[in-house]
Amino acid sequence: MRAILALEDGSVFIGSHFGATGTEVGEACFNTSMTGYQEVLTDPSYSGQIVTMTYPLIGNYGVNPEDYESGKAQVSGFVVAELAKVPSNWRATEALGPWLEKQGVIGIEGVDTRKIAKHLRSAGAMRACLTTELTPEEAVEAARKAPSMEGCNIVDKIGSHPMTPEEVDALVTEGVLPPTEYDIVAFDFGIKYNILRQLRENGFRVTVVPAHTTAEEVLGMKPDGVFLSNGPGDPATLTDIHREVAALIGKVPMFGICLGHQIISHALGAKTFKLKFGHRGANHPVKDLRTGKISITSQNHGFAVDPDTVPDDVEITLMNLNDNTVEGIAHKTLPVFSVQYHPEAAPGPRDPQYLFRDFKQMIAASKRQTAR
Ligand SMILES: NC(=O)CC[C@H](N)C(=O)O
């Protein structure tokens, strides 16, 4: 069956369908990771996006639920050059195509994904339609009528999934769980399972709370720390969450990743802006401006913090070496820090996993200070 990917600028790519049938609209983006398509497909941060993978062969190791980053596929559509029909992997529980159909996600293969990526890099991210039923002209029209990612609150659309510490423990399927040293509350804006695994494996007892939990409710839980998660959509739309987070800053040590980083930045008085095209891949170099050290990082974001709006009491700690955008901040006196990239990988390199230990050290230092 034919499938069509149409962009709002009139570009049309015709290929073959896999997965579900029908019509979906969203923002076209691309990910350059060579592996990790399951983690990409199930990362809630991709909700509302039609994701193109530039690596040509996708699906070759099948699907295994242990590699999910949430309970289901979250993308609005999936674009690949060649779909591997029969996986070659003893861990595979099924092939990608049939799995995507059960997940209700439309896929298209047989298109030039690198041409799509180069086009989005030069023309900028844009609205798109993926369809097995419309004509090319109708698909372009549907893309033009789709909501823009800018100004879009998708956190409320996907909803939150609170978890008890025991449910978080159950996500860790390898190795022995270390004893817990600190209790933390994690806001779920679309949290990835591997963030929860990393927090638990670093000795945190994690309680996951909904996105709109108030500062009063969080403080009532008497946590040793607060974590703000990744998530979809435009961070600037989450103004009530900015307010609650601002009320927590300084009262409890805080660490944020990706959308969590953007929310903390807003809460501290900075602003975010939409990148021409997002950073999505597993090989993005980030420099620590305090040490000069460079990490290769996993990234998935379409917005970034505007450095000109970062207040004087906040330090820009990390910078992307590809385009000099902000990749991390820390308050100069209060126990708050955050990063734009994904230290939990899934997919990608694990270089920056030290940040979870930094969070633990920040909490320990804060407790020592309080004890004085
Ligand atoms: N992975 C994320 O948390 C993405 C954050 C935000 N939705 C962005 O696109 O920039």
The ligand as an ORCA input file, in Angstrom:
! r2SCAN-3c Opt
* xyz 0 1
  N      13.008     15.628     25.344
  C      12.426     16.739     25.840
  O      12.170     16.860     27.041
  C      12.014     17.802     24.833
  C      11.733     19.143     25.488
  C      10.906     20.051     24.588
  N       9.632     19.425     24.259
  C      11.695     20.384     23.329
  O      11.337     19.864     22.251
  O      12.662     21.109     23.373
*
